[in-house]
Amino acid sequence: MTPELDARFAVLAAARVMAAPLRYYVWLPAVRSIDMWLRPRTELLPSDPRWWEFDDDPWWLTVSIAFGLINLGYVAMAAAGLLRSRAWCCIGLFVLFLLLRSLFLGTLENPEPRYTLECYPVIVVAAAAFLININKSNYYKQKTA
């Protein structure tokens, strides 16, 4: 790329940011973060990385969708576990880590889903907290009945 062409693209980018700053500073980082958190973890499989276009082999498309649903289940259980937990003093650092990591990754121009893998131990612990809360509530319901 020549410096002149690069300068023309820089002017175009600056004009787009000035025209819609909310989209550039809020909407795009939020969508990037959501994409990284909810994307199926199929990087090492022979499936098409652009699985949402539904043009892959039906078997690998099914595998990608299944992994996406499993990933969505983990994230949903973790969110529920963090919301239902009463020990905010103990999990506050975990939540802060997840939020800061997501905010940082949302600001990158070319984030990859593998950048969120460091957060999954926290997700597994939060999902386990959700499952423990469910078991406790079922136990108390059986005991009082």
Secondary structure, 3 states (H helix, E strand, C coil): CCHHHHHHHHHHHHHHHHHCHHHHHHHHHHHHHHHHHHCCCCCCCCCCCCHHHCCCCHHHHHHHHHHHHHHHHHHHHHHHHHHHCCCHHHHHHHHHHHHHHHHHHHHCCCCCHHHHHHHHHHHHHHHHHHHHHHHHHHHHHHHHC
